[in-house]
Amino acid sequence: MKNFYSQFDFQSELLFESLTSDEKKLVYDTMEPLMIKKGSLLFYEEGIPTGIFQIKRGKAKKFKRGFSGTEQIFYIYTTGDVLGYHALFGEERYQDSCEALEDLEVNFIAKDVFFQLLQDIPALQQTFIKNIGHEFGVLANIIAVLAQKNLNARLAINLLILENRFQKHDKAGGIDLTREDLANIIGTSPESLGRSLKQFKDEGIIEVDKRVIYIKNTEQILQLLNVENGLNE
């Protein structure tokens, strides 16, 4: 699958990579370190944006609650990701929420400081605008998977995506999420998720250690998804 992972990755950890050394220093000098406790919200739906965040260590979930109160998780942020800037550019309230899945270390740039940086560093503004376009495509791909794929296919795709994201920071590659959060990512109930996980385990596709899931047979997942060309093309 050509560019499979990039189709589902915001790539926001790369936002500052194209800057010069002096420009990076200017950005990082404006950052305020914060500690966010597990279960706390970095921002919430209908909240007023006050700045942007960069995750220095940990994981957080981007989600929106449905009419029934059920969460739909659209993304899991990991170390290095930058978030919270869409509402600033749109001059509107947050359209979703972001919650710490574990204790987080984050860097925060206040709204006024961020806009000043965009003026002082033209390349930064261009990079953010380009990345917003990419993220729109990622969300469209995620919605298409939720709407068009059956449960096992949704689980298979998301296991690949999550393993790839988590492996960037933990070479063991285990997918460490609660069953409720994983169910809310793939759009099903924890009970239905449990049955699919058991099927995958019985077929030798995954191994489970407590709540951590390890992919043991990527080829079977590719066959399930009718993918013939591999993931790295």
Beta strands, then each sheet from edge to edge (+ up, - down):
strand 1: 32-36
strand 2: 41-43
strand 3: 51-57
strand 4: 60-65
strand 5: 71-77
strand 6: 82-83
strand 7: 97-100
strand 8: 104-110
strand 9: 175-176
strand 10: 206-209
strand 11: 212-215
sheet 1: 1+ 8- 3+ 6-
sheet 2: 2+ 7- 4+ 5-
sheet 3: 9+ 11- 10+
end
